[in-house]
Amino acid sequence: MNLEEYKGVFVFAQQVDNELTGIAFELIGKGKDLAKDLNTEVTAVLLGSGVKGLADELAAYGADRVIVVDDPQLKDYRTEPYTHALASVINEYKPEIMLIGATAIGRDLGPRVSARVHTGLTADCTQLEIGDFPLVVREGQEQKHNQLLMTRPAFGGNTIATIACPDNRPQMATVRPGVMQRRERVEGAKAEVIEYNPGFTPDDKYVEIMDIVKSVATTVDIMDANILVSGGRGLGAPENFKMLEELAEVLGGEVSCSRAVVDAGWKDKELQVGQTGKTVRPQVYFAIGISGAIQHVAGMEEADLIIAINKDETAPIFDVADYGVVGDAFKIVPKLTELLKKNVK
């Protein structure tokens, strides 16, 4: 493999029902940072049927180029045709870096594409940067420059690993939604649009979709909330979340929770924050009765302001909190809610 042939940062611009998902814009934003360090451009890869009109939206968020694979076989996500399409784009245009969102679709697509193009894949990354690898040089070992350093939780979230793929291209990673920040939208921005279609030959690997049944969401998307009031196992019982709901209502926020709460059956998994839940970036995050295990912190540490309330003064959550209150949440939260009711208009 001639590594010099591979240039540029590519991102998979996921769309569903001809509507781009937020992770597409987040990846473009991070892709621009990486591309700046490599002195290259960002290319969005758009797969679907009748999706060419979405190219301008990708340009508005920073894509320099959009490769469109438009075919009826790509109308709905299916593993084989999407894998064939993205792998073909990679083989044809040879990107140095390929980023995919760690969504349900991305987690299915990424590993298959990496196997198809004979490269590695680092999954569920929380940080990406350009640097030297290995990080610590040992005697007789060559350090390579301008490598994609992919950081992710490892060993059940008990440590953080930095991984590189120095000998194969592209360097591939899936990135959790909500981890990277999208750029400001630039109205009227344009990108070079390239239409490419490798052709499709349906065979027994092509799943036939008989019907699509869409569920109606009964909970809000906590990733969109500006204020989150999050509760943990320290609340003791599901009915105690009532006081969190009252606080969230006064603040105009939403309630979320830790994994322990979901495992206990107190709250829906859609409200879970953390490594195995959702990554959130609210303006204000209340961590109430949450110890602050690394798995939870990984999902909320990028909040603008973190306020922790816990009776255990040694709880790890205080290490990441901007403000910490050591005390009984059952006394503090109702008083805080009452005070806010008098002062928040």
Secondary structure as GFF3:
##gff-version 3
##sequence-region A 1 345
A	DSSP	three_ten_helix	3	5	.	.	.	ID=ss1
A	DSSP	beta_strand	9	12	.	.	.	ID=ss2
A	DSSP	beta_strand	15	16	.	.	.	ID=ss3
A	DSSP	beta_strand	19	20	.	.	.	ID=ss4
A	DSSP	alpha_helix	22	38	.	.	.	ID=ss5
A	DSSP	beta_strand	42	48	.	.	.	ID=ss6
A	DSSP	three_ten_helix	52	54	.	.	.	ID=ss7
A	DSSP	alpha_helix	55	60	.	.	.	ID=ss8
A	DSSP	beta_strand	65	70	.	.	.	ID=ss9
A	DSSP	three_ten_helix	72	74	.	.	.	ID=ss10
A	DSSP	alpha_helix	79	93	.	.	.	ID=ss11
A	DSSP	beta_strand	97	101	.	.	.	ID=ss12
A	DSSP	alpha_helix	104	116	.	.	.	ID=ss13
A	DSSP	beta_strand	121	125	.	.	.	ID=ss14
A	DSSP	beta_strand	127	133	.	.	.	ID=ss15
A	DSSP	beta_strand	144	154	.	.	.	ID=ss16
A	DSSP	beta_strand	159	163	.	.	.	ID=ss17
A	DSSP	beta_strand	171	175	.	.	.	ID=ss18
A	DSSP	beta_strand	192	195	.	.	.	ID=ss19
A	DSSP	three_ten_helix	222	224	.	.	.	ID=ss20
A	DSSP	beta_strand	227	231	.	.	.	ID=ss21
A	DSSP	three_ten_helix	233	235	.	.	.	ID=ss22
A	DSSP	three_ten_helix	238	240	.	.	.	ID=ss23
A	DSSP	alpha_helix	241	251	.	.	.	ID=ss24
A	DSSP	beta_strand	254	257	.	.	.	ID=ss25
A	DSSP	alpha_helix	259	263	.	.	.	ID=ss26
A	DSSP	three_ten_helix	269	271	.	.	.	ID=ss27
A	DSSP	beta_strand	284	288	.	.	.	ID=ss28
A	DSSP	alpha_helix	294	297	.	.	.	ID=ss29
A	DSSP	beta_strand	305	310	.	.	.	ID=ss30
A	DSSP	three_ten_helix	316	319	.	.	.	ID=ss31
A	DSSP	beta_strand	323	326	.	.	.	ID=ss32
A	DSSP	alpha_helix	329	343	.	.	.	ID=ss33
###
